[in-house]
Amino acid sequence: MQKTTTQLLENLELLGVESQKTLKRLSSSLKTTAKDSWNELQLRLEQQLPVLLELYLSLYGDHYDCYYHLEQLLKILAKSSAQRPAYLRQQDDKPQDWHKTPDALGAACYVDLFAKDFQGLAQRIPYLKQSGINYLHLMPLFKAPEPNSDGGYAVSDYRSTMPQLGSMQQLADLMQQLHQQGIKPVLDFVFNHTSDEHRWAEKAKAGDAEYRDFYFFLTEQERDQFAPSLREIFPEIRRGCFTQDNTSGLWIWTTFNSFQWDLNYANPAVFNAMAEEMLFLANQGASVLRLDALAFVWKQAGTNCENLPKAHTLIKAFNAVARIAAPALQFKSEAIVHPDEVVKYIAPEECQLSYNPLLMALLWESLATRKTSLLTESLRKRFAINPHCSWVNYIRCHDDIGWTFDDNIAWQLGMNPDHHRQFLNQFYTGQFEGSFASGVPFQQNPVTGDCRVAGMLASLAGVEKAEIDKNPTHLQHALQRIYLLNAVILSIGGLPLLYMGDELGLKNDYSYVLDPAKKDDSRWVNRVAVTDKQLAQATNTDTLSGQIYQQLQQLIQTRALLPVLGSGTTEILQDNNPHLFLYQRQLDGKRLVAVVNFSEHPQHCDSLSGQLWFDELTAQKLPSGPLQLLPYQVLWLTPAL
């Protein structure tokens, strides 16, 4: 039964009273711990503690020692507040809407692949600045066991970095340098699981009851209460979601890999411990934490243990912690789940940023089919989010492409969704006649044949195949596809994110098959090292890399001059031409209409004909009459004066 407005107000009033009593009781101790930051911390506690208290009680109120754990958490907040560097404290009171500006531009990279180590990355800051990047996601760089690191997502110590990259102090220094150059650093917060070599896991293996409760040590009967409802994430690697512990014979919950142990967030001690790790990362300089695998963090028997209500409560509680001890910190959702579930994580009190996997997948779908109906219908229903939040729009990332779309919409459009996904997998792995793509299958299910696709932007868009075939027409089409994809993520609304190497058109690296530690993970085909020689080609338009880079720069620089492409609202439009994708941006009475031709043939746009338009990309006024588009052309149209 839903609570009435009166009940909600009474509950909030009660929480306010409880918060005041808690603060009064602990203020002396907290003030001593917080030291010079106490005045700021006290104000934030007065404002945010009722919110945190409500969330904490929702998660742990049935624990007899709930208030003990809450008090321990407040001490963690005070300690973290005292340790927060002065330059970050200065940012805590500023508006955090930087991702809504027309010059906001993100990039992601592995430190070792892009610059070898932290010092090398510091030397490449001028390249980042030259490229217009002001948000940099450094892929997992914390200590992880080899070879069982899952690309760094099996963390064995959140406070130590991979030795080959440098020390944690060198990372903190790098983060401060990035801030000084106007670049927001982003780190991963791998909080669903740890490596089985984390000190907590090691203590659990040794039989320490306190730390066994940090994870899930289950009997076979207990395991079977959960197992039937769970889906396999990496069926190519192993079956099931549990791993048997050789010493105790008990079953450990391992959603992703046998060496990644899921944390038990039903235990308040786990929340407190991870909140402390989170704030440590914030104090190293992280402006944003990417919440890895957030859909899986809460477990409940009889469910699929994905996207459960308490997963949202948990994230909101972490957010409340950040608002108290590190207010400038923002969260980015990594929820590669059903589109209806993705949007549920996006809110000022949950995740302020979110990857947009639906847009990413359907851009590639539209290029393969040359049709935009699935893209248009899907985004019309799901692109709008809270105006204070932003999509992170990407074409490619370090991972793979999963064909996420709503099956119901596919059926409505006359598509069998399973057959369509099979077609897309065949198309982007080059198995479909006439395909331009050079991708590789990732995690092919031996039972269903289902898979996902890995590959660099240039290879998936057709550059690699066109060069092998020595076909200049196909190469030109490939370059146009790259321009098209970049133009969409830069204009549709949100923070555009580039995967380093894609801006130069680097192709797949198949050498991973020669490395025993990588050969079974085809995602390494798109985890490509970037050399000084390749970076130098950025300004040389006689090279393919230079052409791709300069075309991207033209888009970036044009966008930066158009405020409507920053915080403007987005409306997905429709046209009777099935090859066109249209959307409108509006801000303060001004509008821009983007028209995208997903076909290699000329197309006409009836819905915008009869008006006078100025194309911002070519800086030309278009002739009156029917609106014509060249193959793969993109128009950014504003009303002509």
Secondary structure, DSSP 8 states (H G I E B T S, - for coil): ----HHHHHHHHHHHHHHHHHHHHHHHHHHHHHHGGGHHHHHHHHHHHHHHHHHHHHHHHTTSTTHHHHHHHHHHHHHHHHHHS-HHHHHHHTS---GGGSTT--EEEE-HHHHHSSHHHHHHTHHHHHHHT--EEEE---EE--SS--GGGTS-SEEEEE-TTT--HHHHHHHHHHHHHTT-EEEEEE--SEEETTSHHHHHHHTT-HHHHTTS-EE-HHHHHHHGGG---S-TTT-SSSEEE-TTT--EEE-SS-TTEEE--TTSHHHHHHHHHHHHHHHHTT-SEEEETTGGGS---TTS-SSS-HHHHHHHHHHHHHHHHH-TT-EEEE---S-HHHHGGGBSTTSBSEEE-HHHHHHHHHHHHHS--HHHHHHHHHH----TT-EEEEES--SS-B-----HHHHHHTT--HHHHHHHHHHHHTT-STT-----EEES--TTT---EEE--HHHHHTHHHHHHHT-HHHHHHHHHHHHHHHHHHHHSSSEEEEETTGGGT----GGGGGSTTTTT-GGGGG-----HHHHHGGG-TTSHHHHHHHHHHHHHHHHHT-GGGTT-EEEEE--S-TTEEEEEEEETTEEEEEEEE-SSS-EEESTTTTS-EEETTTTEE--SSSEEE-TT-EEEEEE--
